[in-house]
Amino acid sequence: MQKKFVPVMITPFNLKAQIDMGMVEYLVDFYLEAGVKGFFANCLSSEMYSISEDERLDLTRHVVRYVNGRVPVVATGSFGLTIPDKALFTEKLYDTGVDSVIMITGHFANVDEPDEVLLQRFEQMFSLTGNIPLGLYECPAPYKRVITPEILRTLLDTNRLIYHKDTSCNVDQVKAKLAVVEGSRLEFYDAHTPNGVSSMQMGAAGMSSISGNFYPEILVWLCNHVNDESRQEDVKWIQEELRRVDPLIHVAYPLSAKYFMQLRGMPVRTISRAHALELTPEQKLVLQQIYRDFKGWCERLQIREVVSAPLTSH
C-alpha cells in the first residue's frame, strides 16, 4: 500500500505577528507540489498553544477551504478546561470541514494520573461528540503521554478512531501498536523521522514529522520508495542522513523551519510566537549546511526540488 507523508503545518505570521493567510495558501501549494498526501493543521508546529481559540478555528477553516478536498485535513480539537469544553471545541473544529479531529493524549489525564482516569475521560469525550471521527496525538506538550498498546486497543474498539500520530520514538512500542491497529481503518503515522523506515516497513500508514517543514520532497520520496526492493540502498542511506540531522533541526523549532524555508527562497518571515528568541549565527550556519546537504540528497536521489512561485500569485 502507498505510504503517505502528512506535514505538521507551520503557521506563518505577518509583521504584526498575526496569521498571514496568504502565506498559509502559499505553503499549502508548496507542500502539495512536494507530493504530500494530507495536512495536520493546528498542531504543535502550528504554534497552537500560542494562538487564540478563534485563530485556531480561522486557521483550520482557511486550510480546509484552500485545500478544497484535494487531500485530507486533520486538526487538534481537545482544547478547554473540562471534557465538555473540549467536546464543544471539537464540534466547532469539525464544523470547519476537517476529516478528523485530533485529541492530545496529555489533555485527558495529568502526568501523575493512571490510565484508568485517561480512559474514563476519553469515554466521556466520545459520548459528547456524536459520530465525529477522532484521532490521537502523543503531543510533547503539555507533557508527552505515550499510550500503551492496550489503551490503544480499548480506544480502537469504540470504532471512533481513524488516526494516530505516534511519538513514542520506540520501535518495539510502534511494532506492538501496529499489531493492534492491523486490519482497522485507523491510519498510524510516526512522528519520529529516524524511525520512519522501520515503522513504515512494519505497516505504518506513513510519516508525519517536523522534517517535512524543511525538505518535504525527501520525506515524500522515502514514503514512495520505502518498500521498493530496487532502492533499498538509497532508502537506508537517506534514512541515516535524516537521522543525522534530525536533532539539529529541532533546535529553536519552529523558527528553524521558517529560516530554512527562507534559505529555499520562500518569503516566510522568521516570526514565531512560540519561540521568541532570534536564531544565533551558529544556529544559522548549521541550517545553512543542512540546506547544502539537502541539495546533495536531491541530486543523488534525482528528486526535483520544489521551486516556489512568487507570492504575488495569491
N, C-alpha and C positions, 0 to 999 in steps of 0.2 A: 504493500500500500504506500502511496506517495506521502512522504513526510512533509510537515508544514513548518514554516518559520513564522511566528507571530511576534512582532515587535511590541515592546512595552514603551508606549509613546512618550517622548519628552514634551513638555509644554513650553512653547516659545513665548517670551514676553516682549512688549514694546518698551520704549524708553521710560514710560511711566510705570513699568512693572505690571502692566495689565496684560491679559492674554491676547496675543496677536493672532486673531482668527485667520487672517490672510496667510500668515506663515504656517498655521496649522494645515491649511489646504495644500500649501507648497510641500510640506513634509509628507502628507498623505500621498501625493503624486510621486515623491521621491521613493518612499517605501514600496509603493505598488510597482514602480518601474524596476525596482530591485528584485521583485518577484515574491513578495510576502503573501501569505495566504490568510491573513486575518489581522486584527488590531486589538490590543489591550489598551483602552483609553482609561483615564482617571485611575492610574496605578501609582506606585511609589515613584517611578521615574517621571510621572506627570506632576510630581510635587503635590500630590493630592492632600497632604496634611497642611499645606501652606496656601491653599486656595479655599474660598468660601463654598458653602453649600450651593448657592446659586451658580457660582463659577463651575463647580463640578458638573452640574446639570447642563449649563450652557455649552461647556467644552464637549461633553459627550454627545449632546444633541447635534452640535456642529459637525463632529466627526462622522456620526451616523448619516446625516444628510449628505455630506460631501462624498462619502464612500458610496452611498446610494446602492447598497446591495451587492457591490462587486465582490466583497469578501465579508465574512462575519466580523462583528464588533462586539467585544465584551468590555465591561467596566465595573469598577468596585462600587458596591452599594451599601455595605454594612456600617454606615455612619449613624451616630446617635448615642445618647447615654444609656437608653434602655432597649430591650429587644423590640418592643412596639415602635420605638423611634427608628430603629434600624429597618424594621419591616416597612414603615411608611416611606423612608427614603428609597428603599429598594423598589417600591411601587413607582415612585416618581422617576427613578432612573430607568426602569423598564419601559415607562411611557415615552422615553426618548427614542425608542426603537432598537435598543441593543438586543442581541441574540441571547445573551445570558448575563445575569447579574452576579458578580463575584463577591464572595464573603471572605473577609480576612479572618483566618483561624484565631489569631490573637485578640480579636474583638469579642470573642464569645466565652472567654474564661481568663481570669488573671493568671499570672505566671505561677502562683502557688496553689491554684485550684486544680483538682483532679479531673480526669477525662469524663467522669460521670456528670460533672457540672457542665462541661463543654457539650456533651450530648444532649442534656436537658435543654440547654439554651438553643442549640441547633433545632431540636424538635419543636420548640416554641416558635422559632423563626419560620420553620417550614409551615406550621399551622396558620401563620398570619400572612403568608404570601401567596396563597392560592396555588396556581399551577405555573408560577414564574420559573423558567429554567434557571438553575443556580449553578455556581461553581465555587471552588475553594482556591485560596491563595495563601500559602505559608509565608506571608509578608514579614520581612525582617523588623518592621515597626508596627505597633508599639513594642512588641518583642516577637521573636520567631517561635511560633507554636507549630512544631512539626508533628503532624498527626500520625498515629500508628496505622499499620495495615488493617488492624482490627476495627479501629474507629472508621476508617475509610469504607470498610465493608458494611458496617452498620448504616452509615450515611448513604451509601450507594443503594442499599436495599429499599430506600424510600422512593427511588425512581425519580428523584428531583435533580440529581447532579448530572451535568453534561461536560464539565470542565474541571481540571485540576492543574494548578501550577505549583510544581514541587521545588522546594528549596532545601531539601534535606542534605544535598551535596554528598550523598552517601549511596554508593552503587548497590549495596545489599538492601537498603531501605527501598530504593527505587524498584529493584527486582521484585521484592515482596509486594509492593503496591501494584505493580503491573500485573502480577498474578491475580490480584483481587479484581482488577477492572477488566481483565481479558473477557471479550465477548459482550461487554456492556456498551452503551452509547457514549460513555464518558471518554473524553479526549484528554490524555495525560501529556503535559508539557514540562520539560525540565528547564529550570531557570539557570542551571549551573553549566556554563559553557564548557568547562573542562571535562564534564561527564556526558556531553552531548552525544557523541558517537555510541558509547556503551548503552546509554538509555534508549536511543532510537533502535539500535540493533536488538535490544531486549523487547521492543514492542511499543515504546512511547510514540505518541502521535507526531511529536516534533519538539521544537525548542522555542522558548520564549525568554530571551536573556537580554541583558543591557548591551551586550556586544553588538546587537542589531542597530543600536543608535550610533555606531561608529562605522561599521562595514557590513551592512545587511546583505550585500551581494555574496559575501563569503559564507554567511550562515545559510543563505538560500542554496548555494552550491552544495554545501555539506548535507543539507536535508535531501537534496535531489540525488546525491551520489553515495550516501552512507551505506547503501546495500548493493552498490554497483561493483560486482566482482572485479571488473577490469580496472577500477580506480582505487582499490584499497590502499595502495602505497601512498597515493596522494591524500586519501582520506586520513590516514594515520599521521601523515606529515602535517597537514593543516590543523588537525586536532592538537598536535603538540605545539604548533605555533600559537594557536589560540589560547592554549593553557599557559604558555609562557607570558603572554602579555595581559592576561585577564586580571591579575592583581593590580596591574599598573593603571588600567582604565577605570578601576573602581575608586581611585584616589580623586577626591574633590568632585565626585559624580553628583548631579548630572551636569555640572559646569564643564567637566572634562569632555563630555559628549558634544556640548554646544561649541566648544572650542575646536574639537575635531571636525565638526561639520563646517566650521569656518575654513579650516585647512583644506577642506574639499571644495571650497569655493561657494559655499552656501551662505546666504545672508542671514544666518541665525545669530541673534545677539547673545553675547555671553552675560545674560542677566538671569539670575536664579533667586527665588525666594527661599528655597531650602538650603542653599549653600551660598552665604553672603560674601565670603572671602573671595578675593580675586585669585586666579591661578598664579603660582610663583613662576619665576623664569625657569627654574629647574623642572617644574611640572610641565611647562610648555615644551621644553626640549625633549622630554620623554615622549610626549604625544606626537611631536614632530617626527621622531624616529619611528614610532608605530605607524604613522602615516606613510613613511617611506617603505616600511615593511609591507603594509597593505598593498602598495603599488606592485611590489615584488610578488606577493601572493597572486594578485590578479594576472600578472604576466605568466607565472608558472602554470596556473590552473586554466589559463585562457578565458578569464572572466572579463566581460565588458564592464568597466567601471561606469556607474550611472553618473552622467553629467547633467546637473540640474539646469532647468530652464530659468531664464530671468524671472524675477518675482513679478515684473510688470504684467506677466500673462494673466494675473488674477486681478 
